[in-house]
């Protein structure tokens, strides 16, 4: 059983299968309402599944970084919703489930997974001394691209809504700065985990967004 749980194809294969089912379920009208109900549970369960190996490997330092990143990004989202000063003027819908201060709890979790997925992608590079700098820059830019792919779909599915249905440039700048800051903290705390599954999971999510946008669900 232990060997199975360490098998990357097994760990990544289950979320990949679930996301494939999710694509069909979103695009087929009879099952679309069910997909909306399952969305926060789906994000939470698959996210825990792929991050669990990092929790086991990284232990204290990883958990410290993960906790700070989760609370920090959630707090920034709450401030952003309340003031419109960080990302622009927006508010969340009901699709992403329960939350506080107008922000679903799953948001801080998914933010942290996005950062971690890009950080793990940079681990393949051999340049140890340059890795922190490259990791911060790559994560910041990668997060902006991730959000750019996701935004029209998120609005179309009712995850959140922008004032006037216009996604401001400010939003993308904030994504880059926050993701880069979270990546910097990762290196400052000396976190060391190797979990390529997270990068694969991130790619699966991006393909999911693209597929649904091509299916006409984005705005």
Residue pairs with C-beta under 8 A, 6 or more apart in sequence:
4 10
5 11
5 53
6 53
8 196
8 197
8 200
11 49
11 50
11 53
11 197
12 50
12 197
12 200
12 201
12 204
14 46
14 49
15 46
15 49
15 50
15 201
15 204
16 200
16 204
18 42
18 46
19 46
19 204
19 205
19 207
19 208
22 35
22 42
22 208
23 208
23 211
23 212
23 215
24 31
25 31
25 32
25 34
25 35
26 32
26 35
26 157
26 212
26 215
26 217
27 212
27 215
27 217
36 95
36 157
36 158
39 95
39 96
39 97
39 157
39 159
40 95
40 96
40 97
40 98
40 104
40 106
41 97
43 96
43 106
43 109
43 110
44 106
44 109
46 201
47 106
47 109
47 110
47 113
47 201
50 113
50 195
50 197
50 198
50 201
51 66
51 113
51 116
51 195
51 198
53 195
53 197
54 62
54 116
54 193
54 195
54 198
55 62
55 63
55 66
57 193
57 194
57 195
58 65
58 191
58 192
58 193
61 189
61 190
61 191
61 192
62 191
62 193
64 189
65 185
65 186
65 189
65 191
66 112
66 116
68 185
69 108
69 111
69 112
69 115
69 182
69 185
69 186
70 108
70 109
70 111
70 112
71 108
72 182
73 107
73 108
73 111
73 112
73 178
73 182
74 103
74 105
74 107
74 108
74 111
76 86
76 174
76 178
77 87
77 103
77 107
77 108
77 111
78 100
78 101
78 102
78 103
79 85
79 86
80 86
80 87
80 88
80 90
80 174
81 90
81 91
81 92
81 101
81 102
81 103
82 101
82 102
84 90
84 163
86 170
86 174
87 168
87 170
87 171
87 174
87 175
88 162
88 163
88 167
88 168
88 170
88 171
89 162
89 163
89 168
90 160
90 161
90 162
90 163
90 171
91 102
91 160
91 161
92 99
92 102
92 103
92 104
92 107
92 159
92 160
92 161
93 158
93 159
93 160
93 161
94 158
95 157
95 158
95 159
96 104
96 106
96 107
96 159
96 160
97 104
97 105
97 106
98 104
98 105
99 105
99 106
99 107
111 178
111 179
111 182
112 182
113 198
113 201
113 202
114 143
114 146
114 179
114 202
115 139
115 143
115 179
115 182
115 183
115 186
116 186
116 195
116 198
117 198
117 199
117 201
117 202
118 135
118 138
118 139
118 142
118 143
118 179
118 183
118 199
118 202
119 135
119 139
119 183
119 186
120 193
120 194
120 195
120 196
120 198
120 199
121 138
121 142
121 199
121 202
122 131
122 134
122 135
122 138
122 139
123 131
123 194
123 196
125 131
125 134
127 134
132 184
132 187
135 183
135 186
135 187
136 180
136 183
136 184
136 187
137 180
139 179
139 180
139 182
139 183
140 176
140 177
140 179
140 180
140 183
141 176
142 179
143 175
143 176
143 178
143 179
143 180
144 172
144 175
144 176
144 179
146 202
146 205
146 206
147 171
147 172
147 175
148 172
149 206
149 209
149 210
149 213
150 206
150 209
151 167
151 171
152 167
152 213
152 218
152 219
153 209
153 212
153 213
153 217
153 218
154 160
155 161
155 162
155 165
155 167
155 218
155 219
156 217
156 218
156 219
157 212
157 217
162 168
162 171
165 219
212 218
